[in-house]
């Protein structure tokens, strides 16, 4: 396999932000035939910084059926693989451990984990900066100390989230702290409401994004929310029908629950990417989730942050042009940061 020098340089810069250093052990985890060039290039980049590296490849869909092991994950029941990852200082996760019990074990052993799933061109477009980290970590601190979030918009959104029960997660696109997980690329902080404590109305407006369908909302949809659940979906266009049809297809009323909430901070992420990209079928939705000044609203599970709702029905819906307050602290005004410390420093 030949080495793409541009990929090598980019991965090296990323691992430098992650403070990979001489004597460290960097493991790459992948499933099936996915991303072999990423695995090789990450190892070469880590070696160039003095690290020892290895690549752990597992069957993409796990050993579950043959071994008779229950679990939702390719590493479920594969303790030798988990143990091998626990011995690393850093794991590059090309497989997707996402908030699983296996991921928690590896983090608890001290390994920091970097999830990578976007193609090279998106990794490049949204490359993280230390200033992004500063703003996302401040967002996490502000969310951690707030009791209530209020979101409004000219379109008619007015909703309140009671906070405090659940932790706050920051994602800025690299990680150098022992046991900390992050995702390259990203750029947001989020938490979720205390059980039952979301009340009000969210109006999805044209330009908001249904990430599950890589599609912009084209007609307003009014979601009435009581005690943490959507109790009514109104809208005369196709979008209200799409949302209802999709959630109902899971045959799980917990799909109408409200999930994580936060805001996007990555000034390199583009709201218009879904319209402008010529390679959308290769991409995930990190541009949409991360763009600067969005309110990242979502529905469905809350198990990622320790709640009991583990429905597989999840919708991420980044909203434009919202105003947001944490208690009396004004964060966003119509999609623009007004908190001075959350603004990009030149
Ligand atoms: Fe989500």
py3Dmol code that shows the C-alpha trace and the ligand (Angstrom):
import py3Dmol

protein = """\
ATOM      1  CA  UNK A   1       0.000   0.000   0.000  1.00  0.00           C
ATOM      2  CA  UNK A   2       1.452   3.355  -0.986  1.00  0.00           C
ATOM      3  CA  UNK A   3       1.377   6.226   1.467  1.00  0.00           C
ATOM      4  CA  UNK A   4      -0.553   9.372   0.645  1.00  0.00           C
ATOM      5  CA  UNK A   5       1.814  12.094   1.837  1.00  0.00           C
ATOM      6  CA  UNK A   6      -1.010  14.585   2.372  1.00  0.00           C
ATOM      7  CA  UNK A   7      -2.845  12.077   4.579  1.00  0.00           C
ATOM      8  CA  UNK A   8       0.364  11.311   6.471  1.00  0.00           C
ATOM      9  CA  UNK A   9       1.035  14.991   7.199  1.00  0.00           C
ATOM     10  CA  UNK A  10      -2.553  15.613   8.294  1.00  0.00           C
ATOM     11  CA  UNK A  11      -2.607  12.562  10.590  1.00  0.00           C
ATOM     12  CA  UNK A  12       0.748  13.583  12.042  1.00  0.00           C
ATOM     13  CA  UNK A  13      -0.562  17.075  12.826  1.00  0.00           C
ATOM     14  CA  UNK A  14      -3.614  15.518  14.448  1.00  0.00           C
ATOM     15  CA  UNK A  15      -1.497  13.174  16.583  1.00  0.00           C
ATOM     16  CA  UNK A  16       0.666  16.142  17.594  1.00  0.00           C
ATOM     17  CA  UNK A  17      -2.466  17.907  18.874  1.00  0.00           C
ATOM     18  CA  UNK A  18      -3.154  14.645  20.755  1.00  0.00           C
ATOM     19  CA  UNK A  19       0.372  14.948  22.235  1.00  0.00           C
ATOM     20  CA  UNK A  20       1.460  11.513  21.026  1.00  0.00           C
ATOM     21  CA  UNK A  21       5.048  11.233  22.155  1.00  0.00           C
ATOM     22  CA  UNK A  22       8.099   8.988  22.259  1.00  0.00           C
ATOM     23  CA  UNK A  23       7.508   5.790  24.203  1.00  0.00           C
ATOM     24  CA  UNK A  24       3.719   5.878  23.952  1.00  0.00           C
ATOM     25  CA  UNK A  25       1.668   3.006  22.560  1.00  0.00           C
ATOM     26  CA  UNK A  26      -0.911   3.884  19.896  1.00  0.00           C
ATOM     27  CA  UNK A  27      -3.381   1.185  18.806  1.00  0.00           C
ATOM     28  CA  UNK A  28      -5.621   1.396  15.767  1.00  0.00           C
ATOM     29  CA  UNK A  29      -8.951  -0.457  15.964  1.00  0.00           C
ATOM     30  CA  UNK A  30     -10.831  -1.303  12.791  1.00  0.00           C
ATOM     31  CA  UNK A  31     -13.574  -3.652  11.631  1.00  0.00           C
ATOM     32  CA  UNK A  32     -13.656  -5.745   8.470  1.00  0.00           C
ATOM     33  CA  UNK A  33     -12.124  -4.107   5.432  1.00  0.00           C
ATOM     34  CA  UNK A  34     -12.941  -0.562   6.478  1.00  0.00           C
ATOM     35  CA  UNK A  35     -10.302   2.175   6.133  1.00  0.00           C
ATOM     36  CA  UNK A  36      -7.119   0.061   5.696  1.00  0.00           C
ATOM     37  CA  UNK A  37      -5.289   3.163   4.402  1.00  0.00           C
ATOM     38  CA  UNK A  38      -6.273   5.151   7.498  1.00  0.00           C
ATOM     39  CA  UNK A  39      -4.995   2.358   9.758  1.00  0.00           C
ATOM     40  CA  UNK A  40      -1.603   2.150   8.029  1.00  0.00           C
ATOM     41  CA  UNK A  41      -1.141   5.910   7.825  1.00  0.00           C
ATOM     42  CA  UNK A  42      -2.088   6.519  11.463  1.00  0.00           C
ATOM     43  CA  UNK A  43       0.509   3.927  12.486  1.00  0.00           C
ATOM     44  CA  UNK A  44       3.211   5.513  10.331  1.00  0.00           C
ATOM     45  CA  UNK A  45       2.358   8.970  11.652  1.00  0.00           C
ATOM     46  CA  UNK A  46       2.441   7.716  15.259  1.00  0.00           C
ATOM     47  CA  UNK A  47       5.776   5.972  14.626  1.00  0.00           C
ATOM     48  CA  UNK A  48       7.221   9.175  13.222  1.00  0.00           C
ATOM     49  CA  UNK A  49       6.482  10.751  16.622  1.00  0.00           C
ATOM     50  CA  UNK A  50       8.259   7.923  18.449  1.00  0.00           C
ATOM     51  CA  UNK A  51       5.274   5.780  19.413  1.00  0.00           C
ATOM     52  CA  UNK A  52       4.960   2.004  19.248  1.00  0.00           C
ATOM     53  CA  UNK A  53       1.909   1.006  17.226  1.00  0.00           C
ATOM     54  CA  UNK A  54      -0.277  -1.930  16.369  1.00  0.00           C
ATOM     55  CA  UNK A  55      -3.466  -2.514  14.425  1.00  0.00           C
ATOM     56  CA  UNK A  56      -6.293  -4.567  15.898  1.00  0.00           C
ATOM     57  CA  UNK A  57      -8.762  -5.692  13.261  1.00  0.00           C
ATOM     58  CA  UNK A  58     -11.945  -7.523  14.263  1.00  0.00           C
ATOM     59  CA  UNK A  59     -14.884  -8.885  12.265  1.00  0.00           C
ATOM     60  CA  UNK A  60     -17.073  -5.867  11.597  1.00  0.00           C
ATOM     61  CA  UNK A  61     -20.242  -7.439  12.925  1.00  0.00           C
ATOM     62  CA  UNK A  62     -18.606  -9.213  15.837  1.00  0.00           C
ATOM     63  CA  UNK A  63     -18.495 -12.794  16.965  1.00  0.00           C
ATOM     64  CA  UNK A  64     -21.980 -12.562  18.318  1.00  0.00           C
ATOM     65  CA  UNK A  65     -23.845 -15.203  16.371  1.00  0.00           C
ATOM     66  CA  UNK A  66     -21.155 -17.862  16.388  1.00  0.00           C
ATOM     67  CA  UNK A  67     -20.129 -17.329  19.976  1.00  0.00           C
ATOM     68  CA  UNK A  68     -23.697 -16.937  21.202  1.00  0.00           C
ATOM     69  CA  UNK A  69     -22.761 -13.712  22.971  1.00  0.00           C
ATOM     70  CA  UNK A  70     -25.404 -11.053  23.450  1.00  0.00           C
ATOM     71  CA  UNK A  71     -24.356  -7.520  22.748  1.00  0.00           C
ATOM     72  CA  UNK A  72     -24.826  -4.612  20.393  1.00  0.00           C
ATOM     73  CA  UNK A  73     -21.222  -4.240  19.550  1.00  0.00           C
ATOM     74  CA  UNK A  74     -18.446  -5.803  17.463  1.00  0.00           C
ATOM     75  CA  UNK A  75     -16.256  -6.039  20.589  1.00  0.00           C
ATOM     76  CA  UNK A  76     -18.984  -7.530  22.805  1.00  0.00           C
ATOM     77  CA  UNK A  77     -17.607 -10.697  24.360  1.00  0.00           C
ATOM     78  CA  UNK A  78     -14.180 -10.287  22.744  1.00  0.00           C
ATOM     79  CA  UNK A  79     -12.193  -9.795  25.950  1.00  0.00           C
ATOM     80  CA  UNK A  80      -8.761 -10.504  24.406  1.00  0.00           C
ATOM     81  CA  UNK A  81      -9.308  -7.626  21.952  1.00  0.00           C
ATOM     82  CA  UNK A  82     -10.548  -5.322  24.729  1.00  0.00           C
ATOM     83  CA  UNK A  83      -7.528  -6.234  26.863  1.00  0.00           C
ATOM     84  CA  UNK A  84      -5.163  -5.469  23.974  1.00  0.00           C
ATOM     85  CA  UNK A  85      -6.705  -1.995  23.624  1.00  0.00           C
ATOM     86  CA  UNK A  86      -6.522  -1.366  27.380  1.00  0.00           C
ATOM     87  CA  UNK A  87      -2.736  -1.674  27.150  1.00  0.00           C
ATOM     88  CA  UNK A  88      -2.492   1.294  24.756  1.00  0.00           C
ATOM     89  CA  UNK A  89      -1.993   4.940  25.733  1.00  0.00           C
ATOM     90  CA  UNK A  90      -4.176   5.960  22.814  1.00  0.00           C
ATOM     91  CA  UNK A  91      -6.685   4.133  20.613  1.00  0.00           C
ATOM     92  CA  UNK A  92      -7.622   5.368  17.144  1.00  0.00           C
ATOM     93  CA  UNK A  93     -11.150   4.024  16.754  1.00  0.00           C
ATOM     94  CA  UNK A  94     -12.091   3.413  13.119  1.00  0.00           C
ATOM     95  CA  UNK A  95     -14.764   0.894  14.177  1.00  0.00           C
ATOM     96  CA  UNK A  96     -17.159   2.929  16.337  1.00  0.00           C
ATOM     97  CA  UNK A  97     -17.128   1.973  20.009  1.00  0.00           C
ATOM     98  CA  UNK A  98     -19.413   4.908  20.741  1.00  0.00           C
ATOM     99  CA  UNK A  99     -20.362   5.022  24.408  1.00  0.00           C
ATOM    100  CA  UNK A 100     -20.455   1.224  24.737  1.00  0.00           C
ATOM    101  CA  UNK A 101     -19.495  -0.692  27.884  1.00  0.00           C
ATOM    102  CA  UNK A 102     -16.363  -1.814  26.013  1.00  0.00           C
ATOM    103  CA  UNK A 103     -15.366   1.798  25.391  1.00  0.00           C
ATOM    104  CA  UNK A 104     -15.873   2.624  29.059  1.00  0.00           C
ATOM    105  CA  UNK A 105     -13.562  -0.255  30.078  1.00  0.00           C
ATOM    106  CA  UNK A 106     -10.825   0.937  27.731  1.00  0.00           C
ATOM    107  CA  UNK A 107     -11.105   4.542  28.955  1.00  0.00           C
ATOM    108  CA  UNK A 108     -11.097   3.402  32.592  1.00  0.00           C
ATOM    109  CA  UNK A 109      -7.777   1.647  31.922  1.00  0.00           C
ATOM    110  CA  UNK A 110      -6.352   5.067  30.984  1.00  0.00           C
ATOM    111  CA  UNK A 111      -6.356   4.944  27.189  1.00  0.00           C
ATOM    112  CA  UNK A 112      -7.538   8.083  25.435  1.00  0.00           C
ATOM    113  CA  UNK A 113      -9.699   7.349  22.397  1.00  0.00           C
ATOM    114  CA  UNK A 114     -10.032   9.228  19.120  1.00  0.00           C
ATOM    115  CA  UNK A 115     -12.991   8.260  16.929  1.00  0.00           C
ATOM    116  CA  UNK A 116     -12.422   8.830  13.189  1.00  0.00           C
ATOM    117  CA  UNK A 117     -15.142   8.132  10.629  1.00  0.00           C
ATOM    118  CA  UNK A 118     -15.301  10.981   8.111  1.00  0.00           C
ATOM    119  CA  UNK A 119     -13.410  10.763   4.775  1.00  0.00           C
ATOM    120  CA  UNK A 120     -10.100  12.572   4.313  1.00  0.00           C
ATOM    121  CA  UNK A 121     -11.539  15.695   2.682  1.00  0.00           C
ATOM    122  CA  UNK A 122     -13.843  16.340   5.675  1.00  0.00           C
ATOM    123  CA  UNK A 123     -11.027  15.643   8.167  1.00  0.00           C
ATOM    124  CA  UNK A 124      -9.082  18.346   6.349  1.00  0.00           C
ATOM    125  CA  UNK A 125     -11.920  20.861   5.980  1.00  0.00           C
ATOM    126  CA  UNK A 126     -12.832  20.762   9.678  1.00  0.00           C
ATOM    127  CA  UNK A 127      -9.321  20.364  11.145  1.00  0.00           C
ATOM    128  CA  UNK A 128      -9.395  21.376  14.830  1.00  0.00           C
ATOM    129  CA  UNK A 129      -7.569  24.272  16.463  1.00  0.00           C
ATOM    130  CA  UNK A 130      -6.565  25.090  20.019  1.00  0.00           C
ATOM    131  CA  UNK A 131      -9.022  27.984  19.936  1.00  0.00           C
ATOM    132  CA  UNK A 132     -11.836  25.560  19.076  1.00  0.00           C
ATOM    133  CA  UNK A 133     -10.839  23.480  22.074  1.00  0.00           C
ATOM    134  CA  UNK A 134     -10.881  26.573  24.300  1.00  0.00           C
ATOM    135  CA  UNK A 135     -14.428  27.493  23.224  1.00  0.00           C
ATOM    136  CA  UNK A 136     -15.840  23.953  23.390  1.00  0.00           C
ATOM    137  CA  UNK A 137     -14.351  23.373  26.835  1.00  0.00           C
ATOM    138  CA  UNK A 138     -15.810  26.695  28.006  1.00  0.00           C
ATOM    139  CA  UNK A 139     -19.173  25.565  26.600  1.00  0.00           C
ATOM    140  CA  UNK A 140     -18.868  22.402  28.673  1.00  0.00           C
ATOM    141  CA  UNK A 141     -18.048  24.368  31.813  1.00  0.00           C
ATOM    142  CA  UNK A 142     -21.002  26.724  31.274  1.00  0.00           C
ATOM    143  CA  UNK A 143     -23.389  23.818  30.623  1.00  0.00           C
ATOM    144  CA  UNK A 144     -22.106  22.015  33.721  1.00  0.00           C
ATOM    145  CA  UNK A 145     -22.949  24.890  36.035  1.00  0.00           C
ATOM    146  CA  UNK A 146     -26.404  25.769  34.598  1.00  0.00           C
ATOM    147  CA  UNK A 147     -29.741  24.774  36.075  1.00  0.00           C
ATOM    148  CA  UNK A 148     -31.874  25.588  33.050  1.00  0.00           C
ATOM    149  CA  UNK A 149     -31.519  26.143  29.316  1.00  0.00           C
ATOM    150  CA  UNK A 150     -34.034  28.244  27.404  1.00  0.00           C
ATOM    151  CA  UNK A 151     -34.153  28.313  23.591  1.00  0.00           C
ATOM    152  CA  UNK A 152     -36.280  30.671  21.504  1.00  0.00           C
ATOM    153  CA  UNK A 153     -36.564  31.624  17.836  1.00  0.00           C
ATOM    154  CA  UNK A 154     -38.450  34.021  15.592  1.00  0.00           C
ATOM    155  CA  UNK A 155     -40.153  30.949  14.126  1.00  0.00           C
ATOM    156  CA  UNK A 156     -41.898  30.236  17.428  1.00  0.00           C
ATOM    157  CA  UNK A 157     -39.534  27.984  19.363  1.00  0.00           C
ATOM    158  CA  UNK A 158     -39.756  28.501  23.122  1.00  0.00           C
ATOM    159  CA  UNK A 159     -38.544  25.539  25.128  1.00  0.00           C
ATOM    160  CA  UNK A 160     -36.937  24.971  28.510  1.00  0.00           C
ATOM    161  CA  UNK A 161     -34.612  22.157  29.563  1.00  0.00           C
ATOM    162  CA  UNK A 162     -34.052  21.452  33.267  1.00  0.00           C
ATOM    163  CA  UNK A 163     -30.370  20.490  33.649  1.00  0.00           C
ATOM    164  CA  UNK A 164     -28.098  18.975  36.306  1.00  0.00           C
ATOM    165  CA  UNK A 165     -28.894  15.248  36.283  1.00  0.00           C
ATOM    166  CA  UNK A 166     -26.519  14.247  33.482  1.00  0.00           C
ATOM    167  CA  UNK A 167     -22.878  14.920  32.588  1.00  0.00           C
ATOM    168  CA  UNK A 168     -21.727  17.252  29.804  1.00  0.00           C
ATOM    169  CA  UNK A 169     -19.589  15.968  26.928  1.00  0.00           C
ATOM    170  CA  UNK A 170     -17.173  18.108  24.926  1.00  0.00           C
ATOM    171  CA  UNK A 171     -16.027  17.182  21.417  1.00  0.00           C
ATOM    172  CA  UNK A 172     -13.442  19.399  19.749  1.00  0.00           C
ATOM    173  CA  UNK A 173     -11.636  16.938  17.501  1.00  0.00           C
ATOM    174  CA  UNK A 174      -8.564  15.756  19.409  1.00  0.00           C
ATOM    175  CA  UNK A 175      -7.661  14.393  22.814  1.00  0.00           C
ATOM    176  CA  UNK A 176      -4.542  14.384  24.984  1.00  0.00           C
ATOM    177  CA  UNK A 177      -5.969  13.702  28.446  1.00  0.00           C
ATOM    178  CA  UNK A 178      -5.675  10.227  29.942  1.00  0.00           C
ATOM    179  CA  UNK A 179      -8.877   8.246  29.408  1.00  0.00           C
ATOM    180  CA  UNK A 180     -10.671  11.007  27.480  1.00  0.00           C
ATOM    181  CA  UNK A 181     -12.726  10.257  24.350  1.00  0.00           C
ATOM    182  CA  UNK A 182     -13.131  12.626  21.378  1.00  0.00           C
ATOM    183  CA  UNK A 183     -14.153  12.568  17.742  1.00  0.00           C
ATOM    184  CA  UNK A 184     -12.187  14.070  14.840  1.00  0.00           C
ATOM    185  CA  UNK A 185     -13.676  16.216  13.391  1.00  0.00           C
ATOM    186  CA  UNK A 186     -16.328  17.812  15.595  1.00  0.00           C
ATOM    187  CA  UNK A 187     -16.834  21.009  17.608  1.00  0.00           C
ATOM    188  CA  UNK A 188     -19.674  21.090  20.138  1.00  0.00           C
ATOM    189  CA  UNK A 189     -20.630  20.421  23.745  1.00  0.00           C
ATOM    190  CA  UNK A 190     -23.838  18.759  24.814  1.00  0.00           C
ATOM    191  CA  UNK A 191     -25.784  17.392  27.729  1.00  0.00           C
ATOM    192  CA  UNK A 192     -29.339  16.223  28.195  1.00  0.00           C
ATOM    193  CA  UNK A 193     -32.261  17.287  30.339  1.00  0.00           C
ATOM    194  CA  UNK A 194     -33.044  15.921  33.752  1.00  0.00           C
ATOM    195  CA  UNK A 195     -35.605  13.114  33.247  1.00  0.00           C
ATOM    196  CA  UNK A 196     -38.990  14.596  32.315  1.00  0.00           C
ATOM    197  CA  UNK A 197     -37.781  18.212  32.356  1.00  0.00           C
ATOM    198  CA  UNK A 198     -38.211  19.459  28.799  1.00  0.00           C
ATOM    199  CA  UNK A 199     -41.312  21.575  28.198  1.00  0.00           C
ATOM    200  CA  UNK A 200     -42.415  23.972  25.464  1.00  0.00           C
ATOM    201  CA  UNK A 201     -42.424  24.194  21.702  1.00  0.00           C
ATOM    202  CA  UNK A 202     -39.735  23.652  19.075  1.00  0.00           C
ATOM    203  CA  UNK A 203     -40.522  24.918  15.565  1.00  0.00           C
ATOM    204  CA  UNK A 204     -38.281  23.400  12.901  1.00  0.00           C
ATOM    205  CA  UNK A 205     -37.792  25.999  10.174  1.00  0.00           C
ATOM    206  CA  UNK A 206     -36.562  25.878   6.575  1.00  0.00           C
ATOM    207  CA  UNK A 207     -32.780  25.457   6.646  1.00  0.00           C
ATOM    208  CA  UNK A 208     -32.713  23.381   9.827  1.00  0.00           C
ATOM    209  CA  UNK A 209     -31.226  19.948   9.112  1.00  0.00           C
ATOM    210  CA  UNK A 210     -32.624  16.420   9.396  1.00  0.00           C
ATOM    211  CA  UNK A 211     -29.258  14.686   9.667  1.00  0.00           C
ATOM    212  CA  UNK A 212     -30.697  11.165   9.377  1.00  0.00           C
ATOM    213  CA  UNK A 213     -31.829  12.026   5.846  1.00  0.00           C
ATOM    214  CA  UNK A 214     -29.030  14.530   4.982  1.00  0.00           C
ATOM    215  CA  UNK A 215     -31.794  16.964   4.123  1.00  0.00           C
ATOM    216  CA  UNK A 216     -32.802  20.522   4.959  1.00  0.00           C
ATOM    217  CA  UNK A 217     -36.231  21.185   6.467  1.00  0.00           C
ATOM    218  CA  UNK A 218     -38.325  22.905   3.793  1.00  0.00           C
ATOM    219  CA  UNK A 219     -41.613  23.504   5.590  1.00  0.00           C
ATOM    220  CA  UNK A 220     -42.165  24.464   9.261  1.00  0.00           C
ATOM    221  CA  UNK A 221     -42.818  21.647  11.740  1.00  0.00           C
ATOM    222  CA  UNK A 222     -44.143  22.427  15.215  1.00  0.00           C
ATOM    223  CA  UNK A 223     -43.192  19.993  17.976  1.00  0.00           C
ATOM    224  CA  UNK A 224     -45.114  20.352  21.241  1.00  0.00           C
ATOM    225  CA  UNK A 225     -43.070  18.959  24.110  1.00  0.00           C
ATOM    226  CA  UNK A 226     -44.293  17.979  27.574  1.00  0.00           C
ATOM    227  CA  UNK A 227     -42.265  16.367  30.350  1.00  0.00           C
ATOM    228  CA  UNK A 228     -39.463  15.312  28.017  1.00  0.00           C
ATOM    229  CA  UNK A 229     -41.625  13.891  25.228  1.00  0.00           C
ATOM    230  CA  UNK A 230     -42.973  15.198  21.915  1.00  0.00           C
ATOM    231  CA  UNK A 231     -46.744  14.975  22.343  1.00  0.00           C
ATOM    232  CA  UNK A 232     -47.792  16.565  19.050  1.00  0.00           C
ATOM    233  CA  UNK A 233     -46.248  17.061  15.585  1.00  0.00           C
ATOM    234  CA  UNK A 234     -47.903  19.648  13.349  1.00  0.00           C
ATOM    235  CA  UNK A 235     -46.985  20.875   9.889  1.00  0.00           C
ATOM    236  CA  UNK A 236     -48.661  21.128   6.519  1.00  0.00           C
ATOM    237  CA  UNK A 237     -45.634  20.078   4.452  1.00  0.00           C
ATOM    238  CA  UNK A 238     -43.787  16.850   3.780  1.00  0.00           C
ATOM    239  CA  UNK A 239     -41.346  17.287   6.667  1.00  0.00           C
ATOM    240  CA  UNK A 240     -43.915  16.727   9.443  1.00  0.00           C
ATOM    241  CA  UNK A 241     -45.043  13.563   7.643  1.00  0.00           C
ATOM    242  CA  UNK A 242     -41.446  12.368   7.229  1.00  0.00           C
ATOM    243  CA  UNK A 243     -40.616  12.854  10.896  1.00  0.00           C
ATOM    244  CA  UNK A 244     -43.771  11.111  12.119  1.00  0.00           C
ATOM    245  CA  UNK A 245     -43.445   8.239   9.634  1.00  0.00           C
ATOM    246  CA  UNK A 246     -39.783   7.686  10.517  1.00  0.00           C
ATOM    247  CA  UNK A 247     -40.280   7.694  14.304  1.00  0.00           C
ATOM    248  CA  UNK A 248     -43.418   5.526  14.103  1.00  0.00           C
ATOM    249  CA  UNK A 249     -41.570   2.949  11.988  1.00  0.00           C
ATOM    250  CA  UNK A 250     -39.554   1.929  15.077  1.00  0.00           C
ATOM    251  CA  UNK A 251     -42.753   0.914  16.919  1.00  0.00           C
ATOM    252  CA  UNK A 252     -41.231   2.394  20.044  1.00  0.00           C
ATOM    253  CA  UNK A 253     -42.944   5.361  21.748  1.00  0.00           C
ATOM    254  CA  UNK A 254     -39.598   6.224  23.372  1.00  0.00           C
ATOM    255  CA  UNK A 255     -38.527   7.528  19.943  1.00  0.00           C
ATOM    256  CA  UNK A 256     -40.601  10.625  20.767  1.00  0.00           C
ATOM    257  CA  UNK A 257     -38.413  11.457  23.779  1.00  0.00           C
ATOM    258  CA  UNK A 258     -36.057  14.432  23.727  1.00  0.00           C
ATOM    259  CA  UNK A 259     -32.372  13.486  23.538  1.00  0.00           C
ATOM    260  CA  UNK A 260     -29.126  15.483  23.877  1.00  0.00           C
ATOM    261  CA  UNK A 261     -28.940  19.288  23.576  1.00  0.00           C
ATOM    262  CA  UNK A 262     -26.086  21.740  23.046  1.00  0.00           C
ATOM    263  CA  UNK A 263     -24.539  24.058  20.468  1.00  0.00           C
ATOM    264  CA  UNK A 264     -21.997  23.958  17.618  1.00  0.00           C
ATOM    265  CA  UNK A 265     -18.735  25.919  17.707  1.00  0.00           C
ATOM    266  CA  UNK A 266     -16.677  24.873  14.679  1.00  0.00           C
ATOM    267  CA  UNK A 267     -16.269  27.863  12.369  1.00  0.00           C
ATOM    268  CA  UNK A 268     -14.749  25.577   9.724  1.00  0.00           C
ATOM    269  CA  UNK A 269     -17.875  23.400   9.573  1.00  0.00           C
ATOM    270  CA  UNK A 270     -20.300  24.470   6.866  1.00  0.00           C
ATOM    271  CA  UNK A 271     -24.089  24.652   7.205  1.00  0.00           C
ATOM    272  CA  UNK A 272     -24.327  24.538   3.396  1.00  0.00           C
ATOM    273  CA  UNK A 273     -22.247  21.357   3.082  1.00  0.00           C
ATOM    274  CA  UNK A 274     -25.229  19.076   2.400  1.00  0.00           C
ATOM    275  CA  UNK A 275     -26.155  21.245  -0.583  1.00  0.00           C
ATOM    276  CA  UNK A 276     -22.624  21.951  -1.795  1.00  0.00           C
ATOM    277  CA  UNK A 277     -20.714  18.691  -1.328  1.00  0.00           C
ATOM    278  CA  UNK A 278     -20.176  16.547  -4.398  1.00  0.00           C
ATOM    279  CA  UNK A 279     -19.200  13.543  -2.249  1.00  0.00           C
ATOM    280  CA  UNK A 280     -22.067  13.464   0.238  1.00  0.00           C
ATOM    281  CA  UNK A 281     -22.574   9.706  -0.044  1.00  0.00           C
ATOM    282  CA  UNK A 282     -19.057   9.137   1.390  1.00  0.00           C
ATOM    283  CA  UNK A 283     -19.643  11.534   4.277  1.00  0.00           C
ATOM    284  CA  UNK A 284     -21.222  11.430   7.698  1.00  0.00           C
ATOM    285  CA  UNK A 285     -22.815  14.589   9.078  1.00  0.00           C
ATOM    286  CA  UNK A 286     -20.107  16.235  11.174  1.00  0.00           C
ATOM    287  CA  UNK A 287     -20.338  19.501   9.203  1.00  0.00           C
ATOM    288  CA  UNK A 288     -24.040  19.733  10.052  1.00  0.00           C
ATOM    289  CA  UNK A 289     -23.649  18.777  13.719  1.00  0.00           C
ATOM    290  CA  UNK A 290     -20.763  21.176  14.333  1.00  0.00           C
ATOM    291  CA  UNK A 291     -21.393  24.405  12.419  1.00  0.00           C
ATOM    292  CA  UNK A 292     -20.778  27.625  14.353  1.00  0.00           C
ATOM    293  CA  UNK A 293     -23.804  28.924  16.234  1.00  0.00           C
ATOM    294  CA  UNK A 294     -26.190  26.019  15.688  1.00  0.00           C
ATOM    295  CA  UNK A 295     -28.416  24.660  18.435  1.00  0.00           C
ATOM    296  CA  UNK A 296     -28.055  20.890  18.225  1.00  0.00           C
ATOM    297  CA  UNK A 297     -31.517  19.597  19.101  1.00  0.00           C
ATOM    298  CA  UNK A 298     -32.212  15.845  19.017  1.00  0.00           C
ATOM    299  CA  UNK A 299     -34.802  13.192  19.769  1.00  0.00           C
ATOM    300  CA  UNK A 300     -34.735   9.616  21.010  1.00  0.00           C
ATOM    301  CA  UNK A 301     -32.302   7.903  23.387  1.00  0.00           C
ATOM    302  CA  UNK A 302     -30.569   9.294  26.456  1.00  0.00           C
ATOM    303  CA  UNK A 303     -28.531   6.209  27.296  1.00  0.00           C
ATOM    304  CA  UNK A 304     -25.286   7.693  25.920  1.00  0.00           C
ATOM    305  CA  UNK A 305     -25.108   9.963  28.943  1.00  0.00           C
ATOM    306  CA  UNK A 306     -26.394   7.422  31.444  1.00  0.00           C
ATOM    307  CA  UNK A 307     -30.199   7.590  31.018  1.00  0.00           C
ATOM    308  CA  UNK A 308     -32.491   4.590  30.639  1.00  0.00           C
ATOM    309  CA  UNK A 309     -33.988   5.288  27.190  1.00  0.00           C
ATOM    310  CA  UNK A 310     -31.990   3.185  24.726  1.00  0.00           C
ATOM    311  CA  UNK A 311     -34.346   3.384  21.750  1.00  0.00           C
ATOM    312  CA  UNK A 312     -32.453   3.054  18.449  1.00  0.00           C
ATOM    313  CA  UNK A 313     -34.654   5.815  16.959  1.00  0.00           C
ATOM    314  CA  UNK A 314     -32.457   8.926  16.983  1.00  0.00           C
ATOM    315  CA  UNK A 315     -32.804  12.205  15.102  1.00  0.00           C
ATOM    316  CA  UNK A 316     -30.126  14.918  15.220  1.00  0.00           C
ATOM    317  CA  UNK A 317     -31.663  18.212  14.095  1.00  0.00           C
ATOM    318  CA  UNK A 318     -29.258  21.201  14.113  1.00  0.00           C
ATOM    319  CA  UNK A 319     -31.301  24.424  14.289  1.00  0.00           C
ATOM    320  CA  UNK A 320     -30.323  27.790  12.785  1.00  0.00           C
ATOM    321  CA  UNK A 321     -31.036  31.283  14.085  1.00  0.00           C
ATOM    322  CA  UNK A 322     -31.948  30.351  17.662  1.00  0.00           C
ATOM    323  CA  UNK A 323     -31.405  32.380  20.815  1.00  0.00           C
ATOM    324  CA  UNK A 324     -30.177  30.480  23.862  1.00  0.00           C
ATOM    325  CA  UNK A 325     -29.756  31.242  27.544  1.00  0.00           C
ATOM    326  CA  UNK A 326     -28.267  29.230  30.390  1.00  0.00           C
ATOM    327  CA  UNK A 327     -30.172  30.581  33.397  1.00  0.00           C
ATOM    328  CA  UNK A 328     -29.592  34.352  32.933  1.00  0.00           C
ATOM    329  CA  UNK A 329     -26.470  33.958  30.820  1.00  0.00           C
ATOM    330  CA  UNK A 330     -27.060  34.880  27.190  1.00  0.00           C
ATOM    331  CA  UNK A 331     -25.149  32.512  24.848  1.00  0.00           C
ATOM    332  CA  UNK A 332     -26.682  32.923  21.365  1.00  0.00           C
ATOM    333  CA  UNK A 333     -28.856  35.586  19.733  1.00  0.00           C
ATOM    334  CA  UNK A 334     -30.534  34.434  16.525  1.00  0.00           C
ATOM    335  CA  UNK A 335     -27.719  32.003  15.761  1.00  0.00           C
ATOM    336  CA  UNK A 336     -24.855  34.393  16.631  1.00  0.00           C
ATOM    337  CA  UNK A 337     -22.694  34.013  19.734  1.00  0.00           C
ATOM    338  CA  UNK A 338     -23.133  36.940  22.104  1.00  0.00           C
ATOM    339  CA  UNK A 339     -21.029  35.524  24.929  1.00  0.00           C
ATOM    340  CA  UNK A 340     -17.671  37.150  24.102  1.00  0.00           C
ATOM    341  CA  UNK A 341     -15.543  34.242  25.279  1.00  0.00           C
ATOM    342  CA  UNK A 342     -17.375  31.849  22.952  1.00  0.00           C
ATOM    343  CA  UNK A 343     -16.427  33.866  19.874  1.00  0.00           C
ATOM    344  CA  UNK A 344     -13.534  32.916  17.581  1.00  0.00           C
ATOM    345  CA  UNK A 345     -10.274  34.660  18.486  1.00  0.00           C
ATOM    346  CA  UNK A 346      -8.458  35.956  15.454  1.00  0.00           C
TER     347      UNK A 346
END
"""
ligand_1 = """\
1
LIG
Fe -27.066 12.634 18.275
"""
view = py3Dmol.view(width=600, height=400)
view.addModel(protein, "pdb")
view.setStyle({"model": 0}, {"cartoon": {"style": "trace"}})
view.addModel(ligand_1, "xyz")
view.setStyle({"model": 1}, {"stick": {}})
view.zoomTo()
view.show()
